[in-house]
Structure formats: structure tokens, C-alpha cells
């Protein structure tokens, strides 16, 4: 939903816990794929009529310079 070099905001239908880690895979417009580790930093339950159950903030952990450069290109 929302992406920066610091992390990403997603919608999720499964309950997640603060501090929980995930391996994410991003399919970029230029055809490349990058992987990143991220941890949950906040979780908000969404209203019943929402498109998902939870709004989740993930913070990237230890991004490689290669991944940072690929994401920078997409975010410009």
C-alpha cells in the first residue's frame, strides 16, 4: 500500500504480532525481483467493512546496498 526505503505498509487478513519477521519479495516494474527482511512495528485492526482485517506497518531490516538502489530507482 505504501513503500519507502524504511519500510512498507500492507493490508493483511491474518493476525500478526509486533516484532514478527517476514521475508518479502517485490516484483519491480523493470522486471527485476528483490527480497527484503522486515519486522512488524505496528498493527491496527480495520473496520468490518474494510478490504482487509489489519493495517500493518513493516520496517525493513538490514537491506543490502543492491536492494536499496533497486528500491530507490522505483521510488523516484
PDB file of N, CA, C and O in Angstrom, chain B, residues numbered from 101:
ATOM      1  N   UNK B 101       0.813  -1.192   0.000  1.00  0.00           N
ATOM      2  CA  UNK B 101       0.000   0.000   0.000  1.00  0.00           C
ATOM      3  C   UNK B 101       0.857   1.257   0.000  1.00  0.00           C
ATOM      4  O   UNK B 101       0.519   2.237  -0.662  1.00  0.00           O
ATOM      5  N   UNK B 102       1.954   1.238   0.729  1.00  0.00           N
ATOM      6  CA  UNK B 102       2.793   2.414   0.923  1.00  0.00           C
ATOM      7  C   UNK B 102       4.226   1.922   1.093  1.00  0.00           C
ATOM      8  O   UNK B 102       4.492   1.110   1.979  1.00  0.00           O
ATOM      9  N   UNK B 103       5.148   2.392   0.268  1.00  0.00           N
ATOM     10  CA  UNK B 103       6.521   1.883   0.269  1.00  0.00           C
ATOM     11  C   UNK B 103       7.520   3.021   0.372  1.00  0.00           C
ATOM     12  O   UNK B 103       7.373   4.050  -0.289  1.00  0.00           O
ATOM     13  N   UNK B 104       8.543   2.833   1.208  1.00  0.00           N
ATOM     14  CA  UNK B 104       9.669   3.766   1.306  1.00  0.00           C
ATOM     15  C   UNK B 104      10.924   2.947   1.542  1.00  0.00           C
ATOM     16  O   UNK B 104      10.857   1.723   1.645  1.00  0.00           O
ATOM     17  N   UNK B 105      12.069   3.611   1.627  1.00  0.00           N
ATOM     18  CA  UNK B 105      13.308   2.887   1.926  1.00  0.00           C
ATOM     19  C   UNK B 105      13.329   2.374   3.370  1.00  0.00           C
ATOM     20  O   UNK B 105      14.121   1.494   3.704  1.00  0.00           O
ATOM     21  N   UNK B 106      12.461   2.922   4.220  1.00  0.00           N
ATOM     22  CA  UNK B 106      12.405   2.494   5.613  1.00  0.00           C
ATOM     23  C   UNK B 106      11.503   1.306   5.862  1.00  0.00           C
ATOM     24  O   UNK B 106      11.702   0.562   6.822  1.00  0.00           O
ATOM     25  N   UNK B 107      10.496   1.118   4.993  1.00  0.00           N
ATOM     26  CA  UNK B 107       9.575   0.015   5.212  1.00  0.00           C
ATOM     27  C   UNK B 107       8.385   0.079   4.287  1.00  0.00           C
ATOM     28  O   UNK B 107       8.385   0.791   3.283  1.00  0.00           O
ATOM     29  N   UNK B 108       7.364  -0.686   4.650  1.00  0.00           N
ATOM     30  CA  UNK B 108       6.179  -0.789   3.807  1.00  0.00           C
ATOM     31  C   UNK B 108       4.943  -0.961   4.689  1.00  0.00           C
ATOM     32  O   UNK B 108       4.997  -1.579   5.752  1.00  0.00           O
ATOM     33  N   UNK B 109       3.847  -0.410   4.228  1.00  0.00           N
ATOM     34  CA  UNK B 109       2.551  -0.564   4.891  1.00  0.00           C
ATOM     35  C   UNK B 109       1.713  -1.502   4.039  1.00  0.00           C
ATOM     36  O   UNK B 109       1.589  -1.313   2.829  1.00  0.00           O
ATOM     37  N   UNK B 110       1.141  -2.511   4.675  1.00  0.00           N
ATOM     38  CA  UNK B 110       0.356  -3.507   3.940  1.00  0.00           C
ATOM     39  C   UNK B 110      -0.983  -3.735   4.619  1.00  0.00           C
ATOM     40  O   UNK B 110      -1.174  -3.384   5.784  1.00  0.00           O
ATOM     41  N   UNK B 111      -1.907  -4.329   3.875  1.00  0.00           N
ATOM     42  CA  UNK B 111      -3.140  -4.860   4.439  1.00  0.00           C
ATOM     43  C   UNK B 111      -2.956  -6.365   4.578  1.00  0.00           C
ATOM     44  O   UNK B 111      -2.315  -7.003   3.742  1.00  0.00           O
ATOM     45  N   UNK B 112      -3.519  -6.923   5.636  1.00  0.00           N
ATOM     46  CA  UNK B 112      -3.333  -8.339   5.918  1.00  0.00           C
ATOM     47  C   UNK B 112      -4.609  -8.912   6.525  1.00  0.00           C
ATOM     48  O   UNK B 112      -5.267  -8.249   7.327  1.00  0.00           O
ATOM     49  N   UNK B 113      -4.958 -10.128   6.150  1.00  0.00           N
ATOM     50  CA  UNK B 113      -6.124 -10.790   6.726  1.00  0.00           C
ATOM     51  C   UNK B 113      -5.759 -11.716   7.881  1.00  0.00           C
ATOM     52  O   UNK B 113      -6.643 -12.227   8.567  1.00  0.00           O
ATOM     53  N   UNK B 114      -4.471 -11.935   8.101  1.00  0.00           N
ATOM     54  CA  UNK B 114      -4.019 -12.773   9.211  1.00  0.00           C
ATOM     55  C   UNK B 114      -3.504 -11.901  10.341  1.00  0.00           C
ATOM     56  O   UNK B 114      -2.905 -10.853  10.102  1.00  0.00           O
ATOM     57  N   UNK B 115      -3.738 -12.334  11.569  1.00  0.00           N
ATOM     58  CA  UNK B 115      -3.236 -11.597  12.720  1.00  0.00           C
ATOM     59  C   UNK B 115      -1.720 -11.766  12.785  1.00  0.00           C
ATOM     60  O   UNK B 115      -1.209 -12.882  12.681  1.00  0.00           O
ATOM     61  N   UNK B 116      -1.010 -10.665  12.956  1.00  0.00           N
ATOM     62  CA  UNK B 116       0.449 -10.688  13.108  1.00  0.00           C
ATOM     63  C   UNK B 116       0.808  -9.982  14.406  1.00  0.00           C
ATOM     64  O   UNK B 116       0.033  -9.174  14.918  1.00  0.00           O
ATOM     65  N   UNK B 117       1.975 -10.287  14.931  1.00  0.00           N
ATOM     66  CA  UNK B 117       2.418  -9.701  16.189  1.00  0.00           C
ATOM     67  C   UNK B 117       3.541  -8.705  15.962  1.00  0.00           C
ATOM     68  O   UNK B 117       4.364  -8.880  15.063  1.00  0.00           O
ATOM     69  N   UNK B 118       3.574  -7.668  16.773  1.00  0.00           N
ATOM     70  CA  UNK B 118       4.671  -6.703  16.720  1.00  0.00           C
ATOM     71  C   UNK B 118       5.971  -7.450  17.008  1.00  0.00           C
ATOM     72  O   UNK B 118       6.059  -8.240  17.948  1.00  0.00           O
ATOM     73  N   UNK B 119       6.975  -7.182  16.177  1.00  0.00           N
ATOM     74  CA  UNK B 119       8.263  -7.859  16.300  1.00  0.00           C
ATOM     75  C   UNK B 119       8.396  -9.068  15.397  1.00  0.00           C
ATOM     76  O   UNK B 119       9.508  -9.548  15.175  1.00  0.00           O
ATOM     77  N   UNK B 120       7.296  -9.572  14.872  1.00  0.00           N
ATOM     78  CA  UNK B 120       7.325 -10.720  13.976  1.00  0.00           C
ATOM     79  C   UNK B 120       8.065 -10.354  12.692  1.00  0.00           C
ATOM     80  O   UNK B 120       7.902  -9.247  12.179  1.00  0.00           O
ATOM     81  N   UNK B 121       8.873 -11.269  12.171  1.00  0.00           N
ATOM     82  CA  UNK B 121       9.662 -11.017  10.961  1.00  0.00           C
ATOM     83  C   UNK B 121       9.054 -11.707   9.754  1.00  0.00           C
ATOM     84  O   UNK B 121       8.426 -12.761   9.864  1.00  0.00           O
ATOM     85  N   UNK B 122       9.256 -11.086   8.593  1.00  0.00           N
ATOM     86  CA  UNK B 122       8.786 -11.635   7.325  1.00  0.00           C
ATOM     87  C   UNK B 122       9.850 -11.457   6.265  1.00  0.00           C
ATOM     88  O   UNK B 122      10.608 -10.488   6.287  1.00  0.00           O
ATOM     89  N   UNK B 123       9.905 -12.395   5.336  1.00  0.00           N
ATOM     90  CA  UNK B 123      10.727 -12.233   4.145  1.00  0.00           C
ATOM     91  C   UNK B 123       9.778 -11.785   3.036  1.00  0.00           C
ATOM     92  O   UNK B 123       8.813 -12.477   2.713  1.00  0.00           O
ATOM     93  N   UNK B 124      10.061 -10.624   2.463  1.00  0.00           N
ATOM     94  CA  UNK B 124       9.207 -10.045   1.433  1.00  0.00           C
ATOM     95  C   UNK B 124       9.882 -10.153   0.079  1.00  0.00           C
ATOM     96  O   UNK B 124      11.108 -10.127  -0.023  1.00  0.00           O
ATOM     97  N   UNK B 125       9.077 -10.273  -0.945  1.00  0.00           N
ATOM     98  CA  UNK B 125       9.579 -10.299  -2.319  1.00  0.00           C
ATOM     99  C   UNK B 125       8.812  -9.246  -3.098  1.00  0.00           C
ATOM    100  O   UNK B 125       7.581  -9.242  -3.107  1.00  0.00           O
ATOM    101  N   UNK B 126       9.549  -8.346  -3.757  1.00  0.00           N
ATOM    102  CA  UNK B 126       8.950  -7.275  -4.542  1.00  0.00           C
ATOM    103  C   UNK B 126       9.235  -7.509  -6.026  1.00  0.00           C
ATOM    104  O   UNK B 126      10.372  -7.766  -6.421  1.00  0.00           O
ATOM    105  N   UNK B 127       8.192  -7.415  -6.829  1.00  0.00           N
ATOM    106  CA  UNK B 127       8.314  -7.536  -8.279  1.00  0.00           C
ATOM    107  C   UNK B 127       8.274  -6.113  -8.834  1.00  0.00           C
ATOM    108  O   UNK B 127       7.224  -5.471  -8.843  1.00  0.00           O
ATOM    109  N   UNK B 128       9.413  -5.635  -9.289  1.00  0.00           N
ATOM    110  CA  UNK B 128       9.544  -4.245  -9.702  1.00  0.00           C
ATOM    111  C   UNK B 128       9.143  -4.047 -11.157  1.00  0.00           C
ATOM    112  O   UNK B 128       9.192  -4.983 -11.955  1.00  0.00           O
ATOM    113  N   UNK B 129       8.743  -2.812 -11.500  1.00  0.00           N
ATOM    114  CA  UNK B 129       8.284  -2.527 -12.865  1.00  0.00           C
ATOM    115  C   UNK B 129       9.321  -2.828 -13.947  1.00  0.00           C
ATOM    116  O   UNK B 129       8.955  -3.105 -15.089  1.00  0.00           O
ATOM    117  N   UNK B 130      10.613  -2.779 -13.602  1.00  0.00           N
ATOM    118  CA  UNK B 130      11.649  -3.039 -14.603  1.00  0.00           C
ATOM    119  C   UNK B 130      11.893  -4.533 -14.830  1.00  0.00           C
ATOM    120  O   UNK B 130      12.793  -4.916 -15.577  1.00  0.00           O
ATOM    121  N   UNK B 131      11.077  -5.377 -14.173  1.00  0.00           N
ATOM    122  CA  UNK B 131      11.191  -6.822 -14.375  1.00  0.00           C
ATOM    123  C   UNK B 131      12.065  -7.532 -13.362  1.00  0.00           C
ATOM    124  O   UNK B 131      12.105  -8.762 -13.348  1.00  0.00           O
ATOM    125  N   UNK B 132      12.767  -6.793 -12.512  1.00  0.00           N
ATOM    126  CA  UNK B 132      13.604  -7.432 -11.501  1.00  0.00           C
ATOM    127  C   UNK B 132      12.785  -7.746 -10.249  1.00  0.00           C
ATOM    128  O   UNK B 132      11.705  -7.199 -10.025  1.00  0.00           O
ATOM    129  N   UNK B 133      13.333  -8.633  -9.460  1.00  0.00           N
ATOM    130  CA  UNK B 133      12.722  -9.021  -8.195  1.00  0.00           C
ATOM    131  C   UNK B 133      13.751  -8.793  -7.097  1.00  0.00           C
ATOM    132  O   UNK B 133      14.920  -9.145  -7.256  1.00  0.00           O
ATOM    133  N   UNK B 134      13.322  -8.206  -5.985  1.00  0.00           N
ATOM    134  CA  UNK B 134      14.221  -8.049  -4.838  1.00  0.00           C
ATOM    135  C   UNK B 134      13.548  -8.640  -3.611  1.00  0.00           C
ATOM    136  O   UNK B 134      12.322  -8.653  -3.495  1.00  0.00           O
ATOM    137  N   UNK B 135      14.380  -9.131  -2.698  1.00  0.00           N
ATOM    138  CA  UNK B 135      13.888  -9.695  -1.443  1.00  0.00           C
ATOM    139  C   UNK B 135      14.393  -8.851  -0.290  1.00  0.00           C
ATOM    140  O   UNK B 135      15.488  -8.291  -0.338  1.00  0.00           O
ATOM    141  N   UNK B 136      13.574  -8.770   0.747  1.00  0.00           N
ATOM    142  CA  UNK B 136      13.944  -7.978   1.917  1.00  0.00           C
ATOM    143  C   UNK B 136      13.328  -8.598   3.166  1.00  0.00           C
ATOM    144  O   UNK B 136      12.222  -9.137   3.125  1.00  0.00           O
ATOM    145  N   UNK B 137      14.048  -8.518   4.262  1.00  0.00           N
ATOM    146  CA  UNK B 137      13.514  -8.930   5.558  1.00  0.00           C
ATOM    147  C   UNK B 137      12.895  -7.701   6.210  1.00  0.00           C
ATOM    148  O   UNK B 137      13.435  -6.599   6.114  1.00  0.00           O
ATOM    149  N   UNK B 138      11.768  -7.895   6.868  1.00  0.00           N
ATOM    150  CA  UNK B 138      11.088  -6.794   7.543  1.00  0.00           C
ATOM    151  C   UNK B 138      10.451  -7.315   8.823  1.00  0.00           C
ATOM    152  O   UNK B 138      10.146  -8.502   8.944  1.00  0.00           O
ATOM    153  N   UNK B 139      10.255  -6.403   9.779  1.00  0.00           N
ATOM    154  CA  UNK B 139       9.588  -6.789  11.025  1.00  0.00           C
ATOM    155  C   UNK B 139       8.391  -5.882  11.253  1.00  0.00           C
ATOM    156  O   UNK B 139       8.387  -4.722  10.839  1.00  0.00           O
ATOM    157  N   UNK B 140       7.387  -6.418  11.908  1.00  0.00           N
ATOM    158  CA  UNK B 140       6.156  -5.695  12.204  1.00  0.00           C
ATOM    159  C   UNK B 140       6.441  -4.671  13.300  1.00  0.00           C
ATOM    160  O   UNK B 140       6.956  -5.014  14.365  1.00  0.00           O
ATOM    161  N   UNK B 141       6.098  -3.398  13.026  1.00  0.00           N
ATOM    162  CA  UNK B 141       6.297  -2.343  14.030  1.00  0.00           C
ATOM    163  C   UNK B 141       4.983  -1.779  14.553  1.00  0.00           C
ATOM    164  O   UNK B 141       4.951  -1.182  15.629  1.00  0.00           O
ATOM    165  N   UNK B 142       3.897  -1.962  13.802  1.00  0.00           N
ATOM    166  CA  UNK B 142       2.579  -1.587  14.305  1.00  0.00           C
ATOM    167  C   UNK B 142       1.500  -2.366  13.569  1.00  0.00           C
ATOM    168  O   UNK B 142       1.672  -2.782  12.423  1.00  0.00           O
ATOM    169  N   UNK B 143       0.380  -2.550  14.265  1.00  0.00           N
ATOM    170  CA  UNK B 143      -0.774  -3.257  13.706  1.00  0.00           C
ATOM    171  C   UNK B 143      -2.034  -2.519  14.139  1.00  0.00           C
ATOM    172  O   UNK B 143      -2.186  -2.177  15.312  1.00  0.00           O
ATOM    173  N   UNK B 144      -2.933  -2.273  13.196  1.00  0.00           N
ATOM    174  CA  UNK B 144      -4.223  -1.648  13.507  1.00  0.00           C
ATOM    175  C   UNK B 144      -5.340  -2.516  12.942  1.00  0.00           C
ATOM    176  O   UNK B 144      -5.322  -2.865  11.762  1.00  0.00           O
ATOM    177  N   UNK B 145      -6.303  -2.860  13.772  1.00  0.00           N
ATOM    178  CA  UNK B 145      -7.467  -3.606  13.294  1.00  0.00           C
ATOM    179  C   UNK B 145      -8.337  -2.652  12.486  1.00  0.00           C
ATOM    180  O   UNK B 145      -8.610  -1.531  12.913  1.00  0.00           O
ATOM    181  N   UNK B 146      -8.763  -3.107  11.326  1.00  0.00           N
ATOM    182  CA  UNK B 146      -9.574  -2.283  10.441  1.00  0.00           C
ATOM    183  C   UNK B 146     -11.064  -2.536  10.686  1.00  0.00           C
ATOM    184  O   UNK B 146     -11.437  -3.601  11.178  1.00  0.00           O
ATOM    185  N   UNK B 147     -11.923  -1.558  10.345  1.00  0.00           N
ATOM    186  CA  UNK B 147     -13.372  -1.746  10.491  1.00  0.00           C
ATOM    187  C   UNK B 147     -13.864  -2.923   9.649  1.00  0.00           C
ATOM    188  O   UNK B 147     -13.234  -3.294   8.659  1.00  0.00           O
ATOM    189  N   UNK B 148     -14.973  -3.494  10.043  1.00  0.00           N
ATOM    190  CA  UNK B 148     -15.533  -4.686   9.388  1.00  0.00           C
ATOM    191  C   UNK B 148     -15.745  -4.510   7.884  1.00  0.00           C
ATOM    192  O   UNK B 148     -15.610  -5.480   7.139  1.00  0.00           O
ATOM    193  N   UNK B 149     -16.069  -3.318   7.422  1.00  0.00           N
ATOM    194  CA  UNK B 149     -16.347  -3.098   6.000  1.00  0.00           C
ATOM    195  C   UNK B 149     -15.083  -2.862   5.160  1.00  0.00           C
ATOM    196  O   UNK B 149     -15.179  -2.600   3.961  1.00  0.00           O
ATOM    197  N   UNK B 150     -13.911  -2.951   5.778  1.00  0.00           N
ATOM    198  CA  UNK B 150     -12.645  -2.713   5.075  1.00  0.00           C
ATOM    199  C   UNK B 150     -12.273  -3.872   4.159  1.00  0.00           C
ATOM    200  O   UNK B 150     -12.836  -4.963   4.255  1.00  0.00           O
ATOM    201  N   UNK B 151     -11.319  -3.618   3.271  1.00  0.00           N
ATOM    202  CA  UNK B 151     -10.881  -4.651   2.339  1.00  0.00           C
ATOM    203  C   UNK B 151      -9.980  -5.706   2.963  1.00  0.00           C
ATOM    204  O   UNK B 151      -9.669  -6.706   2.315  1.00  0.00           O
ATOM    205  N   UNK B 152      -9.554  -5.508   4.204  1.00  0.00           N
ATOM    206  CA  UNK B 152      -8.735  -6.482   4.929  1.00  0.00           C
ATOM    207  C   UNK B 152      -9.047  -6.365   6.415  1.00  0.00           C
ATOM    208  O   UNK B 152      -9.776  -5.467   6.838  1.00  0.00           O
ATOM    209  N   UNK B 153      -8.493  -7.276   7.197  1.00  0.00           N
ATOM    210  CA  UNK B 153      -8.731  -7.249   8.642  1.00  0.00           C
ATOM    211  C   UNK B 153      -7.767  -6.328   9.387  1.00  0.00           C
ATOM    212  O   UNK B 153      -8.131  -5.719  10.393  1.00  0.00           O
ATOM    213  N   UNK B 154      -6.500  -6.230   8.872  1.00  0.00           N
ATOM    214  CA  UNK B 154      -5.481  -5.466   9.583  1.00  0.00           C
ATOM    215  C   UNK B 154      -4.702  -4.549   8.640  1.00  0.00           C
ATOM    216  O   UNK B 154      -4.493  -4.861   7.467  1.00  0.00           O
ATOM    217  N   UNK B 155      -4.286  -3.426   9.180  1.00  0.00           N
ATOM    218  CA  UNK B 155      -3.379  -2.480   8.548  1.00  0.00           C
ATOM    219  C   UNK B 155      -2.056  -2.681   9.294  1.00  0.00           C
ATOM    220  O   UNK B 155      -2.021  -2.574  10.520  1.00  0.00           O
ATOM    221  N   UNK B 156      -0.972  -2.970   8.572  1.00  0.00           N
ATOM    222  CA  UNK B 156       0.279  -3.383   9.215  1.00  0.00           C
ATOM    223  C   UNK B 156       1.456  -2.548   8.699  1.00  0.00           C
ATOM    224  O   UNK B 156       1.605  -2.352   7.493  1.00  0.00           O
ATOM    225  N   UNK B 157       2.283  -2.060   9.620  1.00  0.00           N
ATOM    226  CA  UNK B 157       3.498  -1.346   9.273  1.00  0.00           C
ATOM    227  C   UNK B 157       4.702  -2.241   9.455  1.00  0.00           C
ATOM    228  O   UNK B 157       4.919  -2.785  10.538  1.00  0.00           O
ATOM    229  N   UNK B 158       5.488  -2.398   8.400  1.00  0.00           N
ATOM    230  CA  UNK B 158       6.695  -3.231   8.434  1.00  0.00           C
ATOM    231  C   UNK B 158       7.927  -2.357   8.244  1.00  0.00           C
ATOM    232  O   UNK B 158       7.943  -1.470   7.391  1.00  0.00           O
ATOM    233  N   UNK B 159       8.946  -2.608   9.033  1.00  0.00           N
ATOM    234  CA  UNK B 159      10.221  -1.890   8.940  1.00  0.00           C
ATOM    235  C   UNK B 159      11.255  -2.825   8.335  1.00  0.00           C
ATOM    236  O   UNK B 159      11.430  -3.951   8.800  1.00  0.00           O
ATOM    237  N   UNK B 160      11.946  -2.352   7.284  1.00  0.00           N
ATOM    238  CA  UNK B 160      12.988  -3.173   6.671  1.00  0.00           C
ATOM    239  C   UNK B 160      14.148  -3.380   7.642  1.00  0.00           C
ATOM    240  O   UNK B 160      14.467  -2.509   8.451  1.00  0.00           O
ATOM    241  N   UNK B 161      14.765  -4.542   7.542  1.00  0.00           N
ATOM    242  CA  UNK B 161      15.917  -4.883   8.374  1.00  0.00           C
ATOM    243  C   UNK B 161      17.112  -5.192   7.467  1.00  0.00           C
ATOM    244  O   UNK B 161      17.033  -6.060   6.597  1.00  0.00           O
ATOM    245  N   UNK B 162      18.199  -4.485   7.676  1.00  0.00           N
ATOM    246  CA  UNK B 162      19.472  -4.790   7.000  1.00  0.00           C
ATOM    247  C   UNK B 162      19.362  -4.964   5.488  1.00  0.00           C
ATOM    248  O   UNK B 162      19.757  -5.997   4.949  1.00  0.00           O
ATOM    249  N   UNK B 163      18.830  -3.962   4.812  1.00  0.00           N
ATOM    250  CA  UNK B 163      18.752  -4.024   3.349  1.00  0.00           C
ATOM    251  C   UNK B 163      20.148  -3.974   2.749  1.00  0.00           C
ATOM    252  O   UNK B 163      20.988  -3.185   3.180  1.00  0.00           O
ATOM    253  N   UNK B 164      20.391  -4.811   1.765  1.00  0.00           N
ATOM    254  CA  UNK B 164      21.678  -4.755   1.067  1.00  0.00           C
ATOM    255  C   UNK B 164      21.702  -3.493   0.209  1.00  0.00           C
ATOM    256  O   UNK B 164      20.651  -2.946  -0.125  1.00  0.00           O
ATOM    257  N   UNK B 165      22.879  -3.041  -0.140  1.00  0.00           N
ATOM    258  CA  UNK B 165      23.018  -1.837  -0.972  1.00  0.00           C
ATOM    259  C   UNK B 165      22.348  -2.041  -2.327  1.00  0.00           C
ATOM    260  O   UNK B 165      21.773  -1.106  -2.884  1.00  0.00           O
ATOM    261  N   UNK B 166      22.420  -3.256  -2.856  1.00  0.00           N
ATOM    262  CA  UNK B 166      21.783  -3.575  -4.131  1.00  0.00           C
ATOM    263  C   UNK B 166      20.266  -3.383  -4.043  1.00  0.00           C
ATOM    264  O   UNK B 166      19.665  -2.805  -4.949  1.00  0.00           O
ATOM    265  N   UNK B 167      19.651  -3.856  -2.974  1.00  0.00           N
ATOM    266  CA  UNK B 167      18.202  -3.716  -2.791  1.00  0.00           C
ATOM    267  C   UNK B 167      17.838  -2.244  -2.606  1.00  0.00           C
ATOM    268  O   UNK B 167      16.840  -1.777  -3.156  1.00  0.00           O
ATOM    269  N   UNK B 168      18.634  -1.521  -1.843  1.00  0.00           N
ATOM    270  CA  UNK B 168      18.383  -0.085  -1.637  1.00  0.00           C
ATOM    271  C   UNK B 168      18.393   0.643  -2.979  1.00  0.00           C
ATOM    272  O   UNK B 168      17.513   1.461  -3.246  1.00  0.00           O
ATOM    273  N   UNK B 169      19.374   0.354  -3.816  1.00  0.00           N
ATOM    274  CA  UNK B 169      19.464   1.008  -5.124  1.00  0.00           C
ATOM    275  C   UNK B 169      18.275   0.655  -6.019  1.00  0.00           C
ATOM    276  O   UNK B 169      17.733   1.526  -6.701  1.00  0.00           O
ATOM    277  N   UNK B 170      17.867  -0.615  -6.021  1.00  0.00           N
ATOM    278  CA  UNK B 170      16.698  -1.024  -6.821  1.00  0.00           C
ATOM    279  C   UNK B 170      15.450  -0.311  -6.338  1.00  0.00           C
ATOM    280  O   UNK B 170      14.664   0.165  -7.158  1.00  0.00           O
ATOM    281  N   UNK B 171      15.242  -0.221  -5.023  1.00  0.00           N
ATOM    282  CA  UNK B 171      14.063   0.446  -4.486  1.00  0.00           C
ATOM    283  C   UNK B 171      14.113   1.950  -4.760  1.00  0.00           C
ATOM    284  O   UNK B 171      13.089   2.560  -5.067  1.00  0.00           O
ATOM    285  N   UNK B 172      15.299   2.545  -4.648  1.00  0.00           N
ATOM    286  CA  UNK B 172      15.451   3.985  -4.953  1.00  0.00           C
ATOM    287  C   UNK B 172      15.000   4.283  -6.372  1.00  0.00           C
ATOM    288  O   UNK B 172      14.317   5.279  -6.614  1.00  0.00           O
ATOM    289  N   UNK B 173      15.373   3.437  -7.294  1.00  0.00           N
ATOM    290  CA  UNK B 173      15.009   3.612  -8.696  1.00  0.00           C
ATOM    291  C   UNK B 173      13.480   3.609  -8.851  1.00  0.00           C
ATOM    292  O   UNK B 173      12.927   4.422  -9.592  1.00  0.00           O
ATOM    293  N   UNK B 174      12.817   2.712  -8.164  1.00  0.00           N
ATOM    294  CA  UNK B 174      11.359   2.592  -8.262  1.00  0.00           C
ATOM    295  C   UNK B 174      10.677   3.776  -7.582  1.00  0.00           C
ATOM    296  O   UNK B 174       9.641   4.242  -8.057  1.00  0.00           O
ATOM    297  N   UNK B 175      11.235   4.268  -6.487  1.00  0.00           N
ATOM    298  CA  UNK B 175      10.602   5.318  -5.700  1.00  0.00           C
ATOM    299  C   UNK B 175      10.772   6.714  -6.283  1.00  0.00           C
ATOM    300  O   UNK B 175      10.114   7.650  -5.828  1.00  0.00           O
ATOM    301  N   UNK B 176      11.635   6.878  -7.276  1.00  0.00           N
ATOM    302  CA  UNK B 176      11.861   8.212  -7.870  1.00  0.00           C
ATOM    303  C   UNK B 176      10.659   8.708  -8.605  1.00  0.00           C
ATOM    304  O   UNK B 176      10.684   9.807  -9.160  1.00  0.00           O
TER     305      UNK B 176
END
